[in-house]
């Protein structure tokens, strides 16, 4: 009987205690993959280019790009479909997101626009 009471108390205690560890540091940066057409644009002071998801319907940027530590040559990729890998910054060019580019290359495929 005593073992049953101890087991029940331990089970209740486990349910009441939050098992998640407290976070002492921020989450590491997560790379995002984006596809679009690359255009030169400095509308956002931190950006060097803009990425447009579907240039057939609109030239409004889906994201601004900051070419800091990228691999690839953005000059040869302008006005082409590109695959961009980088970290998103939602504050600097709000309401449009800014992507700090780590890698950029010509896209192996062209997505369909809705």
Helices and strands as residue ranges (DSSP letters): H 2-16, E 32-40, E 49-52, E 63-67, H 74-77, E 81-89, E 97-106
